[in-house]
């Protein structure tokens, strides 16, 4: 795939040049309704802050530029699929858990997950199987999940439906994601 392409940005630039007058959200109307926002973020940034519409695709059911961007991301990461998210990491974590787990399903995850993961467990009724990360006592921070700990969790819970990995952690620590994926499969 051509990794030099930026399908969403290219579509936004083309859309900006179309000079369409928006009557929907966001309320700043591409900056015209909020000069302070334009001063803070810049005209170019606010000018491409627009809602989903046909030329820009739709995140809920991508069929054009968003679909192409997701395919490029998957290719770049060596994954079968990649999904673009809005709403920050919280929405991505919750989407992962809610799409993989239902009431009574087990999910393997590190003990130091973000509260968004706990909220998703409450919403769907999944059962957490915690892996306790080691601590770097010199720095006083949690580390990533170790391969042997993940293997033990899988062996003890072969019926687990998913593994959630904080990668990176809030302290920039990365677990061996590729190895975790391999043993998970």
Rosetta blueprint (number, residue, H / E / L):
1 X L
2 X L
3 X L
4 X L
5 X L
6 X L
7 X H
8 X H
9 X H
10 X H
11 X H
12 X H
13 X H
14 X H
15 X H
16 X H
17 X H
18 X L
19 X L
20 X L
21 X L
22 X L
23 X L
24 X L
25 X L
26 X L
27 X L
28 X L
29 X L
30 X L
31 X L
32 X L
33 X L
34 X L
35 X H
36 X H
37 X H
38 X H
39 X H
40 X H
41 X H
42 X L
43 X H
44 X H
45 X H
46 X H
47 X H
48 X L
49 X L
50 X L
51 X L
52 X L
53 X E
54 X H
55 X H
56 X H
57 X E
58 X L
59 X H
60 X H
61 X H
62 X L
63 X L
64 X L
65 X H
66 X H
67 X H
68 X H
69 X H
70 X H
71 X H
72 X H
73 X H
74 X H
75 X H
76 X H
77 X H
78 X L
79 X L
80 X L
81 X L
82 X L
83 X L
84 X L
85 X L
86 X L
87 X L
88 X H
89 X H
90 X H
91 X H
92 X H
93 X H
94 X H
95 X H
96 X H
97 X H
98 X H
99 X H
100 X H
101 X L
102 X L
103 X L
104 X L
105 X L
106 X E
107 X E
108 X E
109 X E
110 X E
111 X L
112 X L
113 X L
114 X L
115 X H
116 X H
117 X H
118 X H
119 X H
120 X H
121 X H
122 X H
123 X H
124 X H
125 X L
126 X L
127 X E
128 X E
129 X E
130 X E
131 X E
132 X L
133 X L
134 X L
135 X E
136 X E
137 X L
138 X L
139 X L
140 X L
141 X E
142 X E
143 X L
144 X L
145 X L
146 X L
147 X H
148 X H
149 X H
150 X H
151 X H
152 X H
153 X H
154 X H
155 X H
156 X H
157 X L
158 X L
159 X L
160 X L
161 X L
162 X E
163 X E
164 X E
165 X L
166 X L
167 X L
168 X L
169 X L
170 X L
171 X L
172 X L
173 X L
174 X L
175 X L
176 X L
177 X H
178 X H
179 X H
180 X H
181 X H
182 X H
183 X H
184 X H
185 X L
